[in-house]
Amino acid sequence: MRKYFSKLTLAIVLALVMGLAFAGVAVADPPAPRAPLAPELQIMSITKDLNMPPGTTMPNAVFEFSMRQVVPNPDGPGYIPRDAQPAPIPAAPAAVPGMVNQTITFPADLVMTDGWSNIGQVGGATAPNGFDLGAINWPHAGQFFFVIEELRDTNPAIDNDPLRSLTYDSTAWLLLVTVINYDGGLHISKIQVASLNTVTDPTWNEGQGGQPGYYTGGTYVIIDKKDHYRPGVYVPGPDGTPGHWTIPPSDILFVNDYLSFTVPGNDDGTLADPALAISKEVVGELANQILQFNFTMNLDLPNSVLLPNWNLYGQDIVATITDSDGVPIPGRDPVVFAWPATTPAPWAAPSWTNVAFTLAHGEELRFPILPAGTVFSVTEAATPNYAASAVVITGANAPVNYGSNAAANVNIELSTGDHFVSDARGAGDPGPFLGNTAAFTNTDHTPEILGLFIGSMPFMVALIGATVLLAMMVASRSRQRIEQLPIAY
């Protein structure tokens, strides 16, 4: 009897559980029908980060991105190009011919303000621009996959210039577009993006006849799903300060490094038109214009992964003491910034501190070539009877003044702050190089001896006193002699 009730109880419990399960399925609400995305949500964008040292002029550059259609790999994980199969994959989506290459152009598509140049320049289309996926003629409902990649060598003027260097990003991104049948037509209901890892590298094919190159092949797997694909909207801050994004920029990000190894227009590295010049002027009626004034200088090359591509990387940096026309002064030794024997990393940027030199009136220390973004600062030692001042101008930046020529500033050390060597140029094509200068002026305040009766009064008083005393002594002795003479009657 006990076994009978145990089996009966178990059967009742199972029946109740299964009944509840079926009841749950029966009473569940049917899935809500999908709706198309709003038109503004059907626009995708690409974000470009052009990473370059501060002080570097933004180059005219074009970046192009392919959007290759891919499909889930039937023989393993990940995605492969749709056209890589020798035969069509069963149930594979039809080809989408409207997915054309996308382009970002600098500086036309610059989004961020110049105040953000220290962390790179970001480019991309601002809303409502971008790539409107809703305008594509989708062949049928389903899910469509695309790999977004940056094309190589799209800037021949830079790519073929030995004095400039630009990288191209090998990152790959997945774009997933879901298209549904809705209201008698095809509409996008969802857009997703994800970062990709390359399992099998794609093959790069050089373009022919002026056409851009292109990728073929490759196998990709998803790394991480991302949230943002729309064009970002950036609102600059007041007076050039950093602003904020009212709509976050697209997570589809490609980063490029750019470095200018010399000043444009100064490719021959002549002293007549140097990358940087430190000058000395000594003024005042009694100023000693052959006096050598003592300086020290700090120099830091830009911390860029492209620095080893500089043709002078690993060589000593040599500056020459010249006159104001850039003619070397005979007998003056060059100032050498010796390249360190070892560097902490393959791309490390060397730095030098307190490198000493001297300058007299009319002399300059000139650097023929320096990479844009090099940081420099100069310190002049205190000199008795001289007040030091300086004006630093880098590229198109406003002059920065240091010190004073007032008498109260006599015998005081003067240091400039850190400044970036700029490769900026003026108007024209190409315009003149604007230069980088640190002009030091010393004003003489030596006390002047203007005249004996004014400038040497204590000495004159003593001299006159001694003369009077001597005259009195002579007169006294003469009178004594006269009194001792015999008198004849």
Secondary structure, DSSP 8 states (H G I E B T S, - for coil): -HHHHHHHHHHHHHHHHHHHHHHHHHHS----------GGGGEE--EEEEE--TT-----EEEEEEEEEEEE-TTSSSEEEGGGSSS--TT-----TT---EEEEETTTB-S-GGGGGG-EEE---TT-SEEGGGS--SSSEEEEEEEEE-S---HHHHT-TTEEE-----EEEEEEEEEEETTEEEEEEEEEEEEEEEE--EEE--STT---EEE--EEEEEEEES--S--EEE--GGG---EEEE---S-EEEEEEEESS-TT-TT--TTS-SEEEEEEEESTT--TT--EEEEEEEE----TTGGGSTTTTS-EEEEEE-TTS-B-TT---EEE---S--SSTT---EEEEEEEEE-TT-EEEES---TT-EEEEEE---TTEEEEEEEEETTS--EEEE--SGGGBT--EE---EE----B-SSTT--B--EEEEEEEEE-------HHHHTHHHHHHHHHHHHHHHHHHHHHHHHHHHHS----
